[in-house]
Amino acid sequence: LLRKTTLSLIAQDALGSSHLQSVGNLKIFGLNLHLGSVVWLANIMISAVLIDQMAGTLNFIKRNYKTINRIAGVFLIFIGLLMITGYFQQFLVMFM
């Protein structure tokens, strides 16, 4: 929400006067670049901290890979049949 608000204010500032349009575009680009790098760095830090805890989960997935694939395949077939028959919308309404 904060990012959208900031970007919209910068865009309004840039579009309000023609000579500031390129400056506003640079502000938007710089803000996106900064926020993107912060999120990227945060993801790497969180991954580094939780890598040991994820080892158990990854081992579970490795052991049960065939079962997980079969369940996912059945689910995709089920969703496909719902779409073909036209009941997909009714199925989605159950989850809303």
C-alpha positions in Angstrom: 0.0 0.0 0.0 2.8 2.4 0.9 4.6 1.6 -2.3 1.5 2.2 -4.5 0.8 5.5 -2.7 4.4 6.7 -3.1 4.5 5.7 -6.8 1.2 7.3 -7.5 2.3 10.6 -5.9 5.5 10.5 -7.8 3.6 9.8 -11.0 1.2 12.6 -10.4 4.1 15.0 -9.7 5.8 13.9 -12.9 2.6 14.1 -15.1 1.6 17.5 -13.6 4.2 19.4 -15.5 5.8 18.4 -18.7 9.4 19.4 -17.9 9.4 17.2 -14.7 8.1 14.2 -16.6 11.6 12.7 -17.2 12.6 13.5 -13.6 9.4 11.8 -12.3 10.1 8.7 -14.4 13.6 8.5 -13.0 12.2 8.8 -9.5 9.8 5.9 -10.1 12.6 3.8 -11.6 14.9 4.5 -8.7 12.2 3.8 -6.1 11.4 0.5 -7.8 15.1 -0.5 -8.1 15.6 0.3 -4.4 12.5 -1.5 -3.2 13.3 -4.5 -5.4 16.9 -4.8 -4.0 15.6 -4.5 -0.4 13.1 -7.3 -1.0 15.8 -9.4 -2.8 18.2 -9.0 0.1 15.5 -9.8 2.7 14.6 -13.0 0.8 18.3 -14.1 0.8 18.7 -13.4 4.5 15.5 -15.3 5.4 16.6 -18.2 3.2 20.0 -18.3 4.8 18.5 -18.4 8.3 15.9 -21.0 7.5 18.0 -23.3 5.3 18.6 -25.8 8.1 14.9 -26.0 9.0 14.0 -26.5 5.4 16.2 -29.6 5.1 13.6 -31.7 6.8 10.9 -30.5 4.5 13.0 -31.1 1.4 13.8 -34.6 2.6 10.0 -35.3 3.0 9.4 -34.0 -0.5 12.2 -36.2 -1.9 10.8 -39.3 -0.2 7.3 -38.7 -1.3 7.9 -37.2 -4.7 5.9 -39.8 -6.7 2.9 -39.5 -4.3 3.0 -35.7 -4.5 3.1 -35.8 -8.3 0.1 -38.2 -8.4 -2.0 -36.1 -6.1 -1.1 -33.0 -8.2 -2.0 -34.8 -11.4 -5.4 -35.9 -10.1 -6.1 -32.4 -8.9 -5.2 -31.0 -12.3 -7.5 -33.5 -14.1 -10.3 -32.7 -11.6 -9.9 -29.0 -12.3 -9.8 -29.6 -16.1 -13.0 -31.7 -15.9 -14.7 -28.9 -14.0 -13.7 -26.4 -16.6 -14.9 -28.6 -19.5 -18.2 -29.3 -17.9 -18.7 -25.7 -16.9 -18.9 -26.3 -13.1 -15.6 -24.5 -12.4 -17.3 -21.2 -11.4 -19.6 -23.0 -9.0 -16.5 -24.8 -7.5 -14.8 -21.4 -7.0 -17.8 -20.0 -5.3 -17.5 -22.7 -2.6 -14.2 -21.2 -1.6 -15.3 -17.5 -1.4 
